[in-house]
Every structure is written in structure tokens, then in C-alpha cells.
Amino acid sequence: MVSLVWGTHALRVYWEVLNQGGTSDLNTQKRLLKAVLPLFKHYRVLVWGDREFHSPKLAEWLDGRGVSFVLRQKKDLHFQAALDQENGVQNSWETLLKKVVLARSSSARASAR
């Protein structure tokens, strides 16, 4: 389900009834978001995902589209940097999040001018 949150209210915008129990996969999550993101192309959007939407691949997909996000993580999750074999640098959630936070704060400063 995708909802629009305004103040203390949430309005369901789009949802699908899945023929499965448990969590949805990345393709389903992207399909849901692709259906509604064009509706808000003229607005600043923040995707706020619960623990089901915890995938680093989803974060990269959203970041690649310029969409801000907050993806809730399980309390026992630990982040660990992985070595990027091609560039010899460390990539991790932390680096991705720093990049996103810096990009968002830069664009916020630019739009405030």
C-alpha cells in the first residue's frame, strides 16, 4: 500500500492485494512505487518504508530517481562495509546514506536561495 501522509492524516493512494503471506519482494515494491511516483513529480517526495521495505537495492533505486527515503530497519541489523572490487573503495549503507543526506541538504539550500 502507498499512502500520502499530510500532517497527522494518511490517505491511501494505491494498493494491491497480494496472493501471498509475508513480505513483498523488491519487484512488487518497485511496481507499487512506479504507479504513484509520476503523480507527485512536481512535489518533493519522501518514501517512508516500514521494515518490509529495507532493501539496499530499493534505496539505490529510489536514490537513482532522486527520491528521498527513510527505510526502517530491524533492531538487530548491523551494517558492514563491503569492498568494491572494481574501484577498491568501501561501499555500505553508511556511504549511500551520507551521499543521499548531502545531496538532499545541498538541494534544500539551493531551493532556499
N, C-alpha and C positions, 0 to 999 in steps of 0.2 A: 504494500500500500504506500502511496505517496500522498502526503498531506501538505497543505500550505498552512504555516503557523504565522499568526498575526497577533502579537501581544500574548494574551492568555488563551487564545482560541485556535483550534486546529480544524481545518476544513479538508475533508478527503477530496483529492483531485483525481486520482486514478488508482485502481487496484485490480488484481486478478485473483481468482480463486484457483489455487494450485491443487492438482490431484496427487498430492504427496504430503506426508507428515514431515515435521522437522524444518530445517532451514532451506532457503532457496540458494541456488548456485549463482556464480558470477554472471553468467549469460542472462539469467532471469532478471537479476538486479539491473543490469545494463539495459535490458529491454524496457523495464518499467521506467527507468530514468530517461531513456531516449524518447519515450512517449510524451513526457511532460516538459523536459528542459526547453524545447523550442517555444513553448507557451510563455516562458519567462526570459526570453533572450534580451529584453530591454531592461531587465532588473538585475540587481546583484542577488545572486542565489547562494545559499548555504545549504548543502546537503548534510543533514544531521542523521546519521545512521546508528541504529542500536547495535548490539553485539553480533547480530546476524550479518551486518554489513562491515565486517572487519578486515576484508582482504586488502593487502598492499596493492594488488593488481587493480582493484576498484579505485583505490586512492590515486594511482598513476593515471588511470583512465579519466577520472574527474579532473585531475590536475592538467592533463593534456587538453582538456576542453575549457580551461580557465574557470572551473567551478570550485568555489571554496567548499571545504568539507570538515566535518567532525565525525570520526568513526569510533564509536565506543569499543573498548577492548575488555576482555575478561581480566579479572583482577590478578590471575596467576600468569598472565602473559609477560614474557621478558623479551626485550629487543636485543638483538646481537648484530653487529655489523658483519657484512659479508664482503669478501674481496672481489672486486670486479676484475676478472682475468684480463679483459681487453685493455683497460686503462690503468690497472694497478692501483686503483683507488678504492676506498671503502664506501659502500652504499648501504644504507639502512633506512628504516623508518625515520630515524632521527634526522638524517640528512635530507630526506624528502620533506619532512615537516618543516625543517629550517628554511628550505627553499620556498615552500608554499607560504610560510609566515612572512618571510622577507618580501616575496613578490606581492602579497596582499597588502602589507603595510606600505610598500612603495606606491602601489596604485591608489591606496587611500590618501596618501599625502599628495599625490598628483591631482586627484579629483577635488581635494580641498582647496587647491590654489585657484 
